[in-house]
Amino acid sequence: MANYDKRQDEDGQWEVFDGDNDRVVSVDGLPLSGLDEDEADEAIRQLSRGELSPDTSPESP
């Protein structure tokens, strides 16, 4: 299971990253960056529950 977290950039916006490789998570080709903190928190919840699938995830059969 991936380890998702958030960090704030120099402009005060948030991005969701994969703690295993320190890369910003992308969903459907869009990076989860430029978010407000509530959006980042919700994206982490959805990723953790499997409601969102990051682009780096293997496809399900």
C-alpha positions as a printed Julia matrix, in Angstrom:
61×3 Matrix{Float64}:
   0.0    0.0     0.0
   1.33   3.4    -0.98
   2.14   6.03    1.6
   0.52   9.33    0.55
   1.22  12.66    2.17
   0.98  16.36    1.38
   3.4   19.24    1.34
   3.08  22.95    0.86
   4.91  24.7    -1.96
   6.5   28.15   -1.86
   3.23  29.73   -3.1
   1.25  28.28   -0.19
  -0.52  25.68   -2.29
  -0.51  21.96   -1.52
   0.49  18.88   -3.45
  -0.04  15.2    -2.74
   3.02  13.01   -3.05
   3.91   9.36   -2.77
   6.08   8.95    0.33
   7.78   5.91   -1.19
   9.32   7.8    -4.11
   8.74  11.48   -3.18
   6.92  12.14   -6.5
   3.74  14.15   -6.94
   0.81  11.8    -7.51
  -1.03  12.1   -10.84
  -4.56  10.9   -11.51
  -5.78  10.66  -15.11
  -2.67  12.52  -16.23
  -3.22  15.46  -13.89
  -0.84  16.1   -11.0
  -2.41  16.54   -7.58
  -0.78  19.93   -7.04
  -1.95  23.51   -6.76
  -4.56  22.4    -4.22
  -5.83  24.03   -1.07
  -5.2   22.03    2.1
  -8.74  20.6     2.29
  -8.52  19.37   -1.32
  -5.17  17.71   -0.59
  -6.57  16.03    2.52
  -9.58  14.73    0.57
  -7.39  13.43   -2.26
  -5.27  11.53    0.29
  -8.42  10.01    1.82
  -9.71   8.96   -1.59
  -6.36   7.49   -2.64
  -6.11   5.56    0.63
  -9.62   4.14    0.21
  -9.01   3.2    -3.41
 -11.61   5.68   -4.67
  -8.9    7.34   -6.78
  -6.21   5.43   -8.62
  -2.84   7.07   -9.25
  -1.44   6.8   -12.75
   1.44   4.67  -11.49
  -0.88   1.94  -10.16
  -1.08  -1.33  -12.04
  -4.34  -1.79  -13.88
  -6.91  -3.99  -12.19
  -8.06  -7.06  -14.13
